[in-house]
Amino acid sequence: MSRIAVMGSGAWGTAIALSLANRGGHDLTLWSHSRGVSETIAERGENTAFLPGFSIPRSILATPEIEVALRDAEIVVTVMPSHHVRASYEQFAPFLRSGQLLVSATKGIEDESLQRMSEVIADVLRKFDLTLPVGVLSGPSFAQEVAAGSPTAITIASKSAELASRVQREFGSQSLRLYTNEDVVGVELGGALKNVIAIASGIVSGLGLGHNSAAALITRGIAETTRLAVACGGRSETLAGLSGIGDLVLTCTGSLSRNRTVGIELGKGRNLEEILAGLHGKVAEGVRTTAAALGLASRHKVEMPITKQVAAILHEDKSPVEAMRDLMSRPGRDE
């Protein structure tokens, strides 16, 4: 039996905890920064705020106390919005210890530093004189479907083969299949950048442009995300796998995608602030990731025309119709 702490009780964190509980054989804690969410889970056996409709067994200890959640944990899974990762790890670090395995299940790029989540984690740990192996969990996985036990395949990436193989073994079940990968850069950037393309895909849908437009957008989207990932040190074959095109297709086409939903509403002419308020505290990571992606693209001199137009729509009030017209009128080129 392994003691596993899931740090973050949003939809994805709760789904991971449920998948582990259904697999059996683990001692599980689920930490929430909100005491109210932890108390609701403990009292009602349900995360009504972020993943309603799924029963949470009492074998999962819900707690708002960091020390309680991390005590004796062998594997620590962190699942919080990307802009909270640094501050969260600064809180976690005093309770972490040598021998633990860290798994990041957050998809995003930090705004100012342009660091991937594993880089943010390592940066914080250095300040506390800690060196712990870090893995990255990514791939096509809607929380609701994982919680429901729908067959799902994802990737665990790490420079530590021991970490990757153990997480593959400990997390895998009849409904969750894990593939290992040592390309942390490619897996993380695939998971982060697909959210930007999903917003663009949603805009195409909101504008009512049809299947031709959607197919073109998704295909050229994977092309530009691959360019940036490779420029940053990732492998192109990683972006052709689960954490690349797999996650991209899911997020660009699935009705459960928050990023696609944001795009649809933008395409219909709604205001971004109003759209985000309608998410009721849930996060569409692509809104933040867009600017960071362009920052990385500028640093590595990579062209990202779709991302550039998404940024203009999100932050410069550019009309989606005008953005689409500008994309289509770009000079011709080889594929």
NUTIBA-189809 format. One line per field, with one value per residue (C-alpha): chain; x, y, z. Coordinates in nm, 2 decimals, padded with zeros to 4 digits. Example, Ala and Ser with C-alpha at 12.3 -4.5 7.8 and 13.67 -1.06 7.14 Angstrom:
BEGIN
unit	(A:A)
px	(01.23:01.37)
py	(-00.45:-00.11)
pz	(00.78:00.71)
This chain:
BEGIN
unit	(A:A:A:A:A:A:A:A:A:A:A:A:A:A:A:A:A:A:A:A:A:A:A:A:A:A:A:A:A:A:A:A:A:A:A:A:A:A:A:A:A:A:A:A:A:A:A:A:A:A:A:A:A:A:A:A:A:A:A:A:A:A:A:A:A:A:A:A:A:A:A:A:A:A:A:A:A:A:A:A:A:A:A:A:A:A:A:A:A:A:A:A:A:A:A:A:A:A:A:A:A:A:A:A:A:A:A:A:A:A:A:A:A:A:A:A:A:A:A:A:A:A:A:A:A:A:A:A:A:A:A:A:A:A:A:A:A:A:A:A:A:A:A:A:A:A:A:A:A:A:A:A:A:A:A:A:A:A:A:A:A:A:A:A:A:A:A:A:A:A:A:A:A:A:A:A:A:A:A:A:A:A:A:A:A:A:A:A:A:A:A:A:A:A:A:A:A:A:A:A:A:A:A:A:A:A:A:A:A:A:A:A:A:A:A:A:A:A:A:A:A:A:A:A:A:A:A:A:A:A:A:A:A:A:A:A:A:A:A:A:A:A:A:A:A:A:A:A:A:A:A:A:A:A:A:A:A:A:A:A:A:A:A:A:A:A:A:A:A:A:A:A:A:A:A:A:A:A:A:A:A:A:A:A:A:A:A:A:A:A:A:A:A:A:A:A:A:A:A:A:A:A:A:A:A:A:A:A:A:A:A:A:A:A:A:A:A:A:A:A:A:A:A:A:A:A:A:A:A:A:A:A:A:A:A)
px	(00.00:00.13:00.04:-00.05:-00.14:-00.34:-00.28:-00.57:-00.94:-01.06:-01.23:-00.91:-00.75:-01.07:-01.10:-00.74:-00.82:-01.13:-00.94:-00.68:-00.95:-01.14:-00.82:-00.76:-00.45:-00.36:-00.38:-00.52:-00.55:-00.71:-00.60:-00.80:-00.69:-01.05:-01.17:-01.53:-01.46:-01.28:-01.57:-01.83:-01.64:-01.60:-01.97:-02.15:-01.91:-01.92:-01.72:-02.03:-01.82:-01.60:-01.70:-02.07:-02.25:-01.96:-01.95:-01.62:-01.55:-01.45:-01.13:-01.01:-00.92:-01.02:-00.83:-00.74:-00.42:-00.10:00.09:-00.18:-00.21:00.17:00.25:00.42:00.32:00.53:00.39:00.27:00.04:-00.01:-00.32:-00.38:-00.41:-00.07:-00.06:-00.09:00.18:00.48:00.30:00.15:00.49:00.63:00.37:00.43:00.81:00.85:00.66:00.83:01.11:01.38:01.25:00.92:00.81:00.64:00.39:00.27:-00.08:-00.10:-00.10:00.03:00.33:00.41:00.34:00.65:00.92:00.78:00.88:00.70:00.54:00.82:01.07:00.87:00.86:01.24:01.30:01.10:01.26:01.61:01.53:01.45:01.76:01.54:01.61:01.32:01.23:00.95:00.71:00.45:00.10:-00.06:-00.28:-00.64:-00.84:-01.16:-01.21:-01.57:-01.49:-01.19:-01.41:-01.68:-01.43:-01.43:-01.12:-00.85:-00.49:-00.24:00.14:00.37:00.69:01.00:01.38:01.36:01.28:01.21:00.94:00.78:00.76:00.63:00.35:00.26:00.23:00.06:-00.19:-00.27:-00.60:-00.86:-00.99:-00.67:-00.37:-00.04:00.25:00.60:00.80:01.13:01.05:00.93:00.96:00.74:00.48:00.45:00.43:00.19:-00.04:-00.01:-00.02:-00.32:-00.54:-00.46:-00.55:-00.87:-00.98:-00.92:-01.12:-01.40:-01.40:-01.43:-01.73:-01.88:-01.85:-02.03:-01.75:-01.80:-01.59:-01.34:-01.23:-01.21:-01.00:-00.76:-00.73:-00.65:-00.40:-00.21:-00.24:-00.05:00.21:00.28:00.28:00.52:00.75:00.77:00.81:01.09:01.26:01.24:01.41:01.11:01.07:00.83:00.72:00.60:00.37:00.23:00.13:-00.12:00.01:00.03:-00.22:-00.43:-00.49:-00.52:-00.80:-00.99:-00.97:-01.05:-01.36:-01.50:-01.80:-01.65:-01.35:-01.36:-01.11:-01.32:-01.62:-01.45:-01.37:-01.72:-01.86:-01.59:-01.69:-02.05:-01.93:-01.95:-01.70:-01.41:-01.47:-01.83:-01.74:-01.48:-01.72:-01.96:-01.71:-01.78:-01.43:-01.32:-01.01:-00.96:-00.58:-00.55:-00.64:-00.33:-00.11:-00.16:00.07:00.33:00.33:00.40:00.68:00.84:00.79:00.96:01.25:01.31:01.21:00.92:00.63:00.29:00.02:-00.29:-00.16:-00.09:-00.45:-00.59:-00.39:-00.52:-00.88:-00.83:-00.63:-00.67:-01.04:-00.98:-01.28:-01.28:-01.39:-01.10:-00.86:-00.98:-00.95:-00.59:-00.50:-00.64:-00.48:-00.12:00.13:00.13:00.39:00.49:00.34)
py	(00.00:00.35:00.67:00.92:01.29:01.47:01.84:02.02:01.95:02.09:01.87:01.71:01.66:01.50:01.28:01.16:01.08:00.89:00.69:00.59:00.50:00.29:00.11:00.03:-00.05:00.31:00.53:00.86:01.22:01.50:01.85:02.16:02.52:02.58:02.45:02.47:02.24:01.99:02.00:01.95:01.65:01.50:01.56:01.49:01.25:01.48:01.77:01.98:02.28:02.13:01.77:01.73:01.40:01.17:00.99:01.03:00.73:00.78:00.60:00.94:01.17:01.53:01.79:02.16:02.10:02.08:01.89:01.63:01.58:01.54:01.34:01.01:01.06:00.86:01.02:01.38:01.48:01.85:01.97:02.35:02.63:02.72:03.07:02.91:02.65:02.86:02.99:02.65:02.48:02.75:02.64:02.27:02.27:02.28:01.95:01.77:01.53:01.33:01.01:01.15:01.15:01.46:01.44:01.76:01.74:02.11:02.22:02.57:02.81:03.06:03.42:03.62:03.35:03.16:02.84:02.51:02.37:02.12:02.41:02.62:02.33:02.27:02.65:02.65:02.34:02.48:02.77:02.51:02.30:02.01:01.79:01.56:01.38:01.53:01.37:01.53:01.37:01.48:01.36:01.36:01.34:01.52:01.50:01.39:01.09:00.98:01.00:00.79:00.52:00.58:00.41:00.68:00.68:00.94:01.00:01.01:01.19:01.22:01.22:00.96:00.62:00.49:00.76:00.71:00.33:00.35:00.60:00.39:00.09:00.26:00.47:00.23:00.04:-00.12:00.23:00.43:00.34:00.52:00.54:00.65:00.92:01.09:01.40:01.63:01.94:01.80:01.66:01.98:02.21:01.99:02.00:02.37:02.50:02.29:02.51:02.81:02.62:02.50:02.86:02.92:02.61:02.73:03.06:02.88:02.70:03.02:03.19:02.90:02.84:02.47:02.15:02.25:02.55:02.34:02.08:02.33:02.52:02.20:02.08:02.40:02.43:02.11:02.24:02.56:02.39:02.13:02.41:02.58:02.25:02.14:02.48:02.45:02.10:01.87:01.59:01.62:01.26:01.35:01.61:01.33:01.13:01.14:01.46:01.64:01.57:01.34:01.62:01.88:01.69:01.62:01.98:02.13:01.91:01.80:01.97:01.95:02.17:02.50:02.65:02.56:02.69:03.03:03.04:02.96:03.25:03.48:03.38:03.47:03.82:03.79:03.98:03.78:03.90:03.80:03.46:03.39:03.49:03.23:02.96:03.00:02.97:02.71:02.79:02.80:02.78:02.89:03.24:03.28:03.05:03.25:03.55:03.31:03.10:03.42:03.51:03.17:03.20:03.54:03.40:03.11:03.30:03.07:03.19:03.11:03.29:03.12:03.20:03.56:03.61:03.44:03.68:03.98:03.86:03.80:04.10:04.36:04.33:04.22:04.10:03.72:03.77:04.01:03.76:03.48:03.70:03.79:03.43:03.34:03.63:03.55:03.49:03.13:02.88:02.52:02.28)
pz	(00.00:-00.09:00.08:-00.18:-00.12:-00.39:-00.33:-00.49:-00.48:-00.81:-01.06:-01.19:-00.85:-00.72:-01.03:-00.97:-00.61:-00.71:-00.98:-00.72:-00.46:-00.72:-00.81:-00.44:-00.25:-00.14:00.16:00.02:00.13:-00.07:00.03:-00.04:00.01:00.10:00.44:00.32:00.03:00.25:00.51:00.23:00.10:00.45:00.54:00.22:00.04:-00.27:-00.41:-00.49:-00.58:-00.85:-00.93:-00.84:-00.89:-00.79:-00.46:-00.27:-00.04:00.32:00.24:00.10:00.38:00.29:00.47:00.45:00.66:00.45:00.72:00.77:00.39:00.34:00.65:00.55:00.19:-00.06:-00.37:-00.38:-00.67:-00.72:-00.90:-00.89:-01.14:-01.29:-01.13:-00.79:-00.82:-00.70:-00.39:-00.32:-00.32:-00.10:00.15:00.09:00.10:00.48:00.50:00.21:00.28:00.10:-00.07:-00.18:-00.55:-00.69:-00.97:-01.14:-01.29:-01.37:-01.74:-01.79:-01.82:-01.55:-01.66:-01.58:-01.57:-01.87:-01.68:-01.72:-01.40:-01.33:-01.36:-01.11:-00.87:-00.89:-00.85:-00.53:-00.39:-00.45:-00.21:00.06:-00.02:-00.15:-00.44:-00.52:-00.85:-01.04:-01.29:-01.51:-01.57:-01.89:-02.18:-02.30:-01.98:-01.89:-01.51:-01.53:-01.75:-01.54:-01.23:-01.41:-01.49:-01.87:-02.03:-02.05:-02.16:-02.03:-02.00:-01.70:-01.80:-01.59:-01.61:-01.33:-01.48:-01.13:-01.07:-01.41:-01.37:-01.02:-01.10:-01.41:-01.18:-00.89:-01.09:-01.37:-01.35:-01.58:-01.66:-01.66:-01.87:-01.83:-02.08:-01.97:-02.14:-02.06:-02.27:-01.99:-02.20:-02.49:-02.25:-02.05:-02.35:-02.53:-02.23:-02.19:-02.55:-02.65:-02.43:-02.65:-02.97:-02.80:-02.74:-03.11:-03.20:-02.99:-03.16:-03.50:-03.36:-03.21:-03.55:-03.71:-03.96:-04.00:-04.01:-04.28:-04.07:-03.75:-03.91:-04.06:-03.72:-03.53:-03.78:-03.80:-03.43:-03.37:-03.62:-03.43:-03.08:-03.21:-03.35:-03.01:-02.81:-03.03:-03.01:-02.63:-02.63:-02.67:-02.93:-03.22:-03.17:-02.82:-02.97:-03.20:-02.90:-02.61:-02.45:-02.78:-03.06:-02.83:-02.57:-02.84:-03.03:-02.70:-02.58:-02.92:-02.99:-02.65:-02.50:-02.15:-02.25:-02.06:-02.30:-02.60:-02.42:-02.37:-02.74:-02.84:-02.63:-02.77:-03.12:-03.03:-02.94:-02.56:-02.33:-02.18:-01.83:-01.84:-01.98:-01.71:-01.44:-01.58:-01.51:-01.13:-01.01:-01.25:-01.46:-01.84:-01.84:-02.20:-02.12:-01.91:-02.12:-02.44:-02.34:-02.19:-02.51:-02.71:-02.47:-02.52:-02.90:-02.90:-02.69:-02.93:-03.25:-03.34:-03.54:-03.38:-03.59:-03.43:-03.08:-03.18:-03.30:-02.99:-02.78:-02.98:-02.93:-02.55:-02.46:-02.74:-02.81:-03.17:-03.35:-03.40:-03.76:-03.82:-03.66:-03.88:-04.19:-04.10:-04.05:-04.39:-04.58:-04.46:-04.75:-04.89:-04.78:-04.79:-04.54)
